[in-house]
Structure formats: C-alpha cells, structure tokens
C-alpha cells in the first residue's frame, strides 16, 4: 500500500527505484519532555541502499482542513528525530536521516491550508528569512483526481480513493472487481479490504442494503454484481412503467383535445343551421377540417354575422 502510494502519487523517479521489500513500520507514538503524548498516523522507513541508510516516510491522514497542519508536521518531525537520536538510529558524523512528510487528505472540500510553515509567518524587513522556520509537507488530496484518472492508475490506493468517492453502483462494482484482481495473491489485504469497503460506503452514506458477512473481495464483487443487475432491472421496469404512464397521459390529452374539437364542430354546425338554414357541402367539409383556432374564431362571429360570408370570408 505504501509502495503504491509513493509510486502512484509522488512524482520522484528516485523514490520509485527504492527497494520496497525493505519497508518496515516504525512506532509512531512519541513522548515529549512535558510527557504529552503525540501521535502521527503512520511512520515507515525504507532502505536507500548501502549500509543502514534509510529514508523515513511520515504519513498523516486528514479528513478536515487544518490551517496549522504544517505546525503539527513540524512537531511530528521534531519528535521523530529526537526518538531516532535517543535510539542511536542516525547516520555517520551525526547526520540525520531524511524524512518525507506526507499529508493524505480525503475530505469533501478542497484542501486550503498552507503546506509550508513559512507561509504562516510574516516576513520581517530586518530579519533574514533563513532564520525563520521552513518545513513543507507533501499533500495528497483526493479531490485533485477524477474517477477516470484513478481508474487509469491500476493502483491499490487509487482504487480505495474511488471507493471513498461518491460514485454510482456500476463504478463501485468495477472498482471492487479490480481490487479483487490485484489482491489475488494477498489474502490478508484481500480480507482487510473486504471488511473496510462496506464501512467506507456506510460512512459516505451510500444507500445500499445491509451486506452479509463476506470472506473475500471475490464474494463482495459477486454481491455488488447482483445488486447492479437488480438495479438495472429495476431501472428498466421503472422506465417501462414511466413510458406506459406517459403514453396513457398523452392518449388522454389527445382524446380530450379531439373530443373538444368535435364538440365545437357540432355546436358551430347547429348554430349556423338554425340561423342560416341547411349548410352547403363545401362549408361542412371546411368546418370538419378546420383548426381549433379557426373553430373558436367562427363561433365568436356567429352571433353578430348577417350571412355566412361574414363568418367564413
């Protein structure tokens, strides 16, 4: 997972060449001098080659914007270095190993906090800027990636981002299918994701039926494939029912319109016959093929007209 995070979302060819089989997790809890417990979410180290040379990867997970995140990261790095010095895990000549600070953000609003503590401190005219603290962390913001981009990654972290994003049932099923394929030879991660994905969906408010206890992603994939099939069937039935309903409504409207027109024709013919006598055949045909607007116009003229020409001319 850490390897996919680095290779998929950090643009650094050198980092991509490291031997991630040497990756190991480091305790992430530190005790400060004031005995206040501080916690960073995940700390890893990976060999860079040579004798005991490591780069440390510090990952902090955030679901909300924190304007002082850079201050927190500076504190984490300081405590981690103090711990490494205490345990004598430093480089020759008292050099400190490099630390890559990462903030992984999965909130719904775009990250707006400063990624460098230097941006929080006003520049003073007579104070050299190099005397002020400066620490920049690497931000990985889920909001910066579209579902299309994430599908193209073929990467565990990318697929988890997809599950974590609001998406339709079809994309979700494809995502679970790809995860199952990637984790065929990783039963432990497979079981972990099988348990985690329903929790993520529940947290995101996805309105799906309660899922049964499943053994692996293959079963989860089959379950979602059935849900998708059912959803498509229901959508098809709903579409057919809506089509029938709309057809009936249009039929009623058309029938009412036709009935109204025929009624106006009969009324017009009756009034004309009572006032002017039997109508000539050409006029009967003209009335039968008239528009609604013409019929209404002629009906309005019947009362005041002295002859047929006054109505139809």
C-alpha positions as CSV (number, residue, x, y, z in Angstrom):
1,X,0.0,0.0,0.0
2,X,2.8,2.4,0.9
3,X,4.7,1.5,-2.3
4,X,1.6,2.2,-4.4
5,X,1.1,5.5,-2.6
6,X,4.7,6.6,-3.3
7,X,4.8,5.3,-6.9
8,X,1.3,6.4,-7.9
9,X,1.1,9.8,-6.3
10,X,4.6,11.2,-5.8
11,X,6.5,12.3,-8.9
12,X,10.0,11.3,-7.9
13,X,11.9,8.7,-10.1
14,X,14.5,8.3,-7.3
15,X,11.8,7.3,-4.8
16,X,10.3,4.9,-7.3
17,X,13.6,3.0,-7.6
18,X,13.9,2.2,-3.8
19,X,13.7,-1.4,-2.7
20,X,10.3,-1.5,-1.0
21,X,10.8,-5.1,0.2
22,X,12.9,-3.4,2.9
23,X,9.9,-1.3,4.0
24,X,9.2,-1.6,7.7
25,X,6.8,0.2,10.1
26,X,8.2,2.3,12.9
27,X,6.4,3.1,16.1
28,X,4.6,6.4,15.7
29,X,3.9,7.4,19.2
30,X,6.3,9.8,21.0
31,X,6.6,11.3,24.5
32,X,7.7,14.9,24.7
33,X,9.6,16.4,27.6
34,X,6.3,17.6,29.1
35,X,5.1,14.0,29.0
36,X,2.4,14.9,26.5
37,X,1.7,12.0,24.1
38,X,1.8,13.0,20.5
39,X,0.7,10.7,17.7
40,X,1.4,10.6,13.9
41,X,-0.7,8.2,12.0
42,X,2.0,6.1,10.2
43,X,5.8,6.1,10.1
44,X,7.7,3.8,7.7
45,X,11.3,3.5,6.7
46,X,12.8,2.1,3.5
47,X,16.4,1.3,2.6
48,X,18.1,3.6,0.1
49,X,21.0,1.2,-0.4
50,X,24.3,0.9,1.3
51,X,24.8,0.1,5.0
52,X,21.8,1.1,7.1
53,X,20.7,4.1,5.1
54,X,17.1,4.8,5.3
55,X,14.5,7.4,4.3
56,X,11.6,7.8,6.7
57,X,8.1,8.3,5.4
58,X,5.7,10.0,7.8
59,X,2.1,9.8,6.7
60,X,-0.7,11.9,8.4
61,X,-4.3,11.1,7.5
62,X,-6.8,14.1,7.5
63,X,-10.5,14.3,6.8
64,X,-10.8,18.0,7.6
65,X,-8.8,21.1,6.7
66,X,-6.4,22.2,9.4
67,X,-4.9,25.7,8.9
68,X,-2.0,24.8,11.2
69,X,-1.2,21.4,9.7
70,X,2.4,22.5,8.9
71,X,2.9,23.3,12.6
72,X,1.7,19.8,13.5
73,X,4.0,18.2,10.9
74,X,7.0,20.2,12.2
75,X,6.2,18.9,15.7
76,X,6.0,15.3,14.4
77,X,9.3,15.6,12.6
78,X,11.0,17.1,15.7
79,X,9.7,14.3,18.0
80,X,10.7,11.6,15.4
81,X,14.2,13.0,15.2
82,X,14.5,13.1,19.0
83,X,13.4,9.5,19.1
84,X,15.9,8.4,16.4
85,X,18.7,10.3,18.3
86,X,17.8,8.6,21.5
87,X,17.8,5.2,19.9
88,X,21.1,6.0,18.1
89,X,19.5,5.4,14.7
90,X,21.3,8.2,12.9
91,X,23.8,8.4,10.1
92,X,27.6,8.7,10.4
93,X,29.0,12.0,11.5
94,X,25.8,12.7,13.5
95,X,23.8,13.3,10.3
96,X,20.1,12.8,10.5
97,X,18.2,10.5,8.0
98,X,15.8,12.3,5.6
99,X,12.1,12.3,6.4
100,X,9.4,12.6,3.8
101,X,6.3,14.2,5.4
102,X,3.0,13.4,3.7
103,X,-0.5,14.6,4.5
104,X,-3.1,12.3,2.9
105,X,-6.5,14.2,2.7
106,X,-9.8,12.6,1.9
107,X,-12.2,15.4,3.0
108,X,-15.0,16.5,0.6
109,X,-13.8,20.2,0.3
110,X,-10.6,21.0,-1.4
111,X,-7.5,21.4,0.9
112,X,-6.8,25.1,1.5
113,X,-4.3,25.1,4.4
114,X,-0.7,26.2,3.9
115,X,1.7,23.3,3.1
116,X,4.7,25.2,4.3
117,X,5.0,26.6,7.8
118,X,7.0,29.6,6.4
119,X,3.8,30.8,4.7
120,X,2.2,31.3,8.1
121,X,4.9,33.6,9.4
122,X,5.1,37.2,8.2
123,X,8.3,38.3,6.6
124,X,10.2,41.0,8.7
125,X,12.2,43.6,6.9
126,X,15.4,43.4,9.0
127,X,15.3,39.7,9.8
128,X,17.0,37.3,7.3
129,X,14.3,34.8,6.0
130,X,16.7,31.9,6.5
131,X,16.4,32.4,10.3
132,X,12.7,31.7,10.2
133,X,11.4,28.1,10.3
134,X,10.6,26.4,7.0
135,X,9.0,23.0,6.5
136,X,7.0,21.9,3.5
137,X,5.0,18.7,3.6
138,X,3.7,16.8,0.5
139,X,-0.1,17.0,0.2
140,X,-2.1,14.1,-1.5
141,X,-5.6,15.5,-1.9
142,X,-8.2,13.0,-3.2
143,X,-10.2,16.0,-4.7
144,X,-7.4,16.6,-7.2
145,X,-8.2,13.3,-9.1
146,X,-11.2,12.4,-11.2
147,X,-12.6,8.9,-11.3
148,X,-11.2,8.5,-14.9
149,X,-7.7,9.3,-13.7
150,X,-7.9,7.0,-10.7
151,X,-9.1,4.1,-12.9
152,X,-6.1,4.6,-15.1
153,X,-3.6,4.2,-12.2
154,X,-4.1,0.5,-11.7
155,X,-3.1,1.1,-8.1
156,X,-4.5,-0.1,-4.7
157,X,-4.5,3.4,-3.3
158,X,-6.3,4.8,-6.4
159,X,-9.0,2.2,-6.1
160,X,-9.5,2.9,-2.4
161,X,-9.8,6.6,-3.4
162,X,-12.5,5.5,-5.8
163,X,-14.4,3.6,-3.2
164,X,-14.1,6.6,-0.9
165,X,-15.5,9.0,-3.5
166,X,-19.2,9.4,-4.2
167,X,-19.8,7.2,-7.3
168,X,-22.5,5.2,-8.9
169,X,-23.1,1.5,-8.3
170,X,-21.5,0.5,-11.7
171,X,-18.2,2.3,-11.0
172,X,-18.2,0.8,-7.5
173,X,-18.6,-2.7,-8.8
174,X,-15.8,-2.2,-11.4
175,X,-13.5,-0.8,-8.6
176,X,-14.1,-3.9,-6.4
177,X,-13.5,-6.2,-9.3
178,X,-10.1,-4.5,-10.0
179,X,-9.2,-4.7,-6.3
180,X,-10.0,-8.4,-6.2
181,X,-7.8,-9.0,-9.3
182,X,-4.9,-7.0,-7.8
183,X,-5.1,-8.8,-4.4
184,X,-5.5,-12.4,-5.6
185,X,-2.1,-13.3,-4.1
186,X,-2.5,-11.2,-1.0
187,X,-5.1,-13.0,1.2
188,X,-4.5,-10.8,4.3
189,X,-5.0,-7.5,2.4
190,X,-7.9,-9.1,0.5
191,X,-9.8,-9.9,3.8
192,X,-8.9,-6.4,5.1
193,X,-10.4,-4.6,2.1
194,X,-13.5,-6.9,2.2
195,X,-14.2,-5.6,5.8
196,X,-13.2,-2.0,5.1
197,X,-15.1,-1.3,1.9
198,X,-18.6,-1.7,3.4
199,X,-17.5,0.6,6.3
200,X,-16.4,3.2,3.9
201,X,-19.7,3.0,2.0
202,X,-21.6,3.4,5.2
203,X,-19.6,6.4,6.3
204,X,-20.2,8.0,2.9
205,X,-24.0,7.4,3.3
206,X,-24.3,5.0,0.3
207,X,-27.9,3.8,0.4
208,X,-27.3,0.1,-0.2
209,X,-28.9,-3.0,1.5
210,X,-27.0,-4.3,4.5
211,X,-24.3,-6.6,3.2
212,X,-23.8,-10.1,4.6
213,X,-20.5,-11.2,6.2
214,X,-18.2,-11.9,3.3
215,X,-15.0,-13.9,3.2
216,X,-13.1,-12.1,0.4
217,X,-13.3,-9.4,-2.4
218,X,-14.5,-12.0,-4.9
219,X,-17.6,-12.6,-2.8
220,X,-18.0,-8.8,-2.4
221,X,-17.7,-8.4,-6.1
222,X,-20.3,-11.0,-6.8
223,X,-22.7,-9.4,-4.3
224,X,-22.3,-6.0,-6.0
225,X,-22.7,-7.6,-9.4
226,X,-26.0,-8.9,-8.3
227,X,-27.0,-5.6,-6.8
228,X,-26.0,-3.9,-10.1
229,X,-28.1,-6.4,-12.1
230,X,-31.1,-5.9,-9.8
231,X,-30.6,-2.1,-10.0
232,X,-30.5,-2.2,-13.8
233,X,-33.6,-4.5,-13.9
234,X,-35.5,-2.1,-11.6
235,X,-34.4,0.9,-13.7
236,X,-35.6,-0.9,-16.8
237,X,-39.0,-1.7,-15.2
238,X,-39.3,1.8,-13.9
239,X,-38.5,3.2,-17.4
240,X,-41.2,1.0,-19.0
241,X,-43.8,1.9,-16.4
242,X,-43.0,5.6,-16.9
243,X,-43.3,5.2,-20.6
244,X,-46.7,3.5,-20.3
245,X,-47.8,6.2,-17.9
246,X,-46.7,8.9,-20.2
247,X,-48.3,7.2,-23.2
248,X,-51.6,7.0,-21.3
249,X,-51.4,10.6,-20.3
250,X,-50.7,11.6,-23.9
251,X,-53.6,9.4,-25.0
252,X,-56.0,11.1,-22.6
253,X,-54.8,14.5,-23.6
254,X,-55.2,13.7,-27.3
255,X,-58.6,12.2,-26.7
256,X,-59.8,15.2,-24.7
257,X,-58.5,17.5,-27.4
258,X,-60.2,15.5,-30.1
259,X,-63.5,15.4,-28.2
260,X,-63.4,19.1,-27.6
261,X,-62.8,19.8,-31.2
262,X,-65.6,17.5,-32.3
263,X,-67.9,19.1,-29.8
264,X,-67.1,22.6,-31.1
265,X,-67.8,21.4,-34.7
266,X,-71.2,20.1,-33.7
267,X,-72.1,23.3,-31.8
268,X,-70.9,25.5,-34.8
269,X,-72.9,23.5,-37.3
270,X,-76.0,23.6,-35.2
271,X,-75.9,27.3,-34.6
272,X,-75.2,28.0,-38.3
273,X,-78.1,25.7,-39.4
274,X,-80.6,27.4,-37.0
275,X,-79.6,30.8,-38.2
276,X,-78.9,30.4,-41.9
277,X,-80.6,27.0,-42.8
278,X,-79.0,24.0,-44.4
279,X,-75.3,24.4,-45.0
280,X,-73.7,23.7,-48.4
281,X,-71.4,20.6,-48.6
282,X,-68.2,22.6,-49.2
283,X,-68.8,24.5,-46.0
284,X,-69.5,21.3,-44.0
285,X,-66.1,19.9,-45.2
286,X,-64.3,23.2,-44.4
287,X,-65.6,23.1,-40.8
288,X,-64.7,19.4,-40.4
289,X,-61.0,20.1,-41.4
290,X,-60.7,23.4,-39.5
291,X,-58.1,24.1,-36.8
292,X,-59.0,24.7,-33.2
293,X,-58.2,28.4,-33.6
294,X,-60.5,28.7,-36.7
295,X,-63.4,27.0,-34.9
296,X,-63.2,29.3,-32.0
297,X,-63.0,32.4,-34.3
298,X,-66.1,31.3,-36.3
299,X,-68.1,30.6,-33.1
300,X,-67.4,34.1,-31.9
301,X,-68.7,35.6,-35.2
302,X,-72.0,33.6,-35.4
303,X,-74.0,35.9,-33.1
304,X,-73.2,39.2,-35.0
305,X,-73.0,37.8,-38.6
306,X,-75.8,38.6,-41.1
307,X,-74.7,35.9,-43.6
308,X,-72.3,33.0,-44.0
309,X,-69.7,35.2,-45.8
310,X,-69.4,37.4,-42.8
311,X,-68.2,34.4,-40.8
312,X,-66.1,32.5,-43.3
313,X,-64.6,35.1,-45.6
